[in-house]
Amino acid sequence: MSGYTVIIVLVVVVAISCLTWVFAPKENTTVFRSSVILGLAMCYLMWAITYLAQLHPLEAPRRSDLRPEFAE
């Protein structure tokens, strides 16, 4: 797993957004486009932030099963 997954998913989300823009129904077009594209963008951002936070954590995990003299 790498950071390239985030870029690949971004390309997929942009492609789906473009398809939504082109194939939107004729009634309430603006509301439909805005809702779908905004929903895709927010879902992507939430997923990307969570994925990258797990991929590169700010704090390294520490073992809790060590005796105090061996702990750092």
HUHU-V333026 format. One record per backbone hydrogen bond with DSSP energy under -0.5 kcal/mol. CO is the residue of the C=O (numbers start at 1). NH is the residue of the N-H. If there is no record, write none. Layout:
# HUHU-V333026
CO&NH ; CO&NH
This chain:
# HUHU-V333026
2&5 ; 3&6 ; 3&7 ; 4&8 ; 5&9 ; 6&10 ; 7&11 ; 8&12 ; 9&13 ; 10&14 ; 11&15 ; 12&16 ; 13&17 ; 14&18 ; 15&19 ; 16&20 ; 17&21 ; 18&22 ; 19&23 ; 26&29 ; 28&32 ; 29&33 ; 30&34 ; 31&35 ; 32&36 ; 33&37 ; 34&38 ; 35&39 ; 36&40 ; 37&41 ; 38&42 ; 39&43 ; 40&44 ; 41&45 ; 42&46 ; 43&47 ; 44&48 ; 45&49 ; 46&50 ; 47&51 ; 48&52 ; 49&53 ; 50&54 ; 51&55 ; 52&56 ; 67&70 ; 67&71
